[in-house]
């Protein structure tokens, strides 16, 4: 059936949120790398913490989610109890995780596969991928808030901005 969830066209389209996720994280890291490094220490009430900690948290969480899905570790684990990583290191790790997650999702990953969680609970591969995208969006939004209250216009990271950057959409915000 054309357009069904199991069609190759649907599978390809469903990979787009994962592509956007990686693009948005890398765009944000690149944006921050082009600013005064002191901004990395900025924070705001209601956010995860300092920008540097938040970016590390995004990438570290994606390491965790990828590990749940595959049992593999990509790079040295980003830990919140260690000094913040250099942006270049986080960028490289985000690229690698994004590429490997996209490959995994594109190989016919069974979204219903049940996965034991460290908490003792159980989830599915599809829910873990949904959480990966949601989690990163939430924290990128927090970094945008910190930038805004610091008087810095954050970069556009929406789906529309992604489409324009990839040359497949001319839609504005």
N, C-alpha and C positions, 0 to 999 in steps of 0.2 A: 504494500500500500504506500503510495507516494506521500512523503511528509510524515510518515509514522515515526514513532520514537526509535524504532529499530533500523530505520533507513540510513544509508551512508551519509546522506545530506544532513539528516538530523544529528548524527554523531559528530559531523564536522562542525555544525553550528553550535553544538553544545560545548565544544572545546574553546569557543571564543571567550567565554568568561575567564577561563584559565589563562589564556593569552593576555587578556586585559589585566588580570591580576598581576602577572609578572611585569608587564609594561608599566603599570601604575607604580609599583614599588620601585622599579629602576628609575623611572622619571623623577620620583620624589627624592631618591638618593642622589641623583645627578643634580637636581635643583639645590639640594642642601650642600652638596660639595662645591657649588659655585658661590656660596654665601660665606659671610664671616663665620669662622668656626665657632665663635662664641654662641651663636644661635642654637647650637646643639645642646647647650645646657638649659635652654629656656623650657619652661613648663607652664601649665595653666590649671586652675582648679577644675576638677572633673575629668581630667585626662589620666592616662597611664602613668605619666611622669615626664621626665626630660625627653626632648626629641631624640637624643642619642639612645636612650634606654628603650624608647618606643620603637624605633627602627630596628634595633636589635631584637626586640620582642617579636616583631612581625616575622623576621627572618628565622628566628629560633623556633617559633611556633610552626612555621612551614617545614622546618627540619623534623619536628615532632610528628606532624601529620603525615609526612612522607614516610617516616619510619613506621608509623602504624599501618600504612597501606602496603609496605613492601618488606619490612623487617630490616631494611638497609639504612645506613646513616650517610648523609651527604655532608662532607666537611666536618670540621671540628665543631662540636655542639656550641651554639651561642647560649651562654648562661647569664642569668640576671645577677648572679653573685660575683661576676667577674667585671673587670674594667670594660667600658664600652669598646666595641670593635671599631676599627677604622672603617669609614664609609666605603672605601675601595674594596675591602675584604667582604663587607656585607653585600655590596653590589655583585661581586663575583659569585658569592654563595647564592644570592637571589636568582641570578641568571641560570646557574646550574640546577637549582631546585625547580625553577620554572620549566626548564627544558625537560628534565626527567619526569616531572609530574605530567606534563603534556604528553610525553611519550607513553607513560603508563596509562593515562586516560584514553589515548588513541589506540591502544592495543586491545580494546574490547574489555576493559576492566569491568567486572561484574559489580555493578552498583549495589546489589543486594547482598554481596558477600558479607557475612557477619565477622566482626573483628573484636577480639577481646581488648578491652581498654585497661590501662594501668590502674584505674580506680576500682576495677573488679566488675564493671558493667560491660555491656556489649553495645556496639553500634554497627553501622554498615559503611562500606566503602563510599557509597554515594553521599551519605550524611557527612562523612569526614571531608570529602571534597567541598561540599556546601559550606561547612564550617571554615575550611581553609580560606575560601573566597570572602565569606562574611567577616571573619576575624580581621583579615588584612584591610578590608574596606573600612571597618570600624576604627581601627587604629590610624590608618592614613587620614581619616577625617579628624581624628584628635590632633594629629600633627598640623593639619591645615588650620585648626582652631588656634593652636599655639602660635603659628606663624601670623595669623590674622590679628590676634591680640598684641602681638609684638610689632605690628605695623608693617608686616610683609605680606604682600599678596601671594597666596599659595599658587602652585601650578595647577592648571586644570587637569584633573585625573578621571573625568567622567568617561562613560562609554563613548559619548560623542567625540571627546578629545582624542580618545584612542583611535576611533574610526578615521578622524582627520589625519592623525599622525601616520596611520597605516595606508592612507590614500584610498580608503574604501567608502568614506562618507564625507559629505560636505555639510552635514547638519551642525548647527550651532547649539550652544547650551540652551 
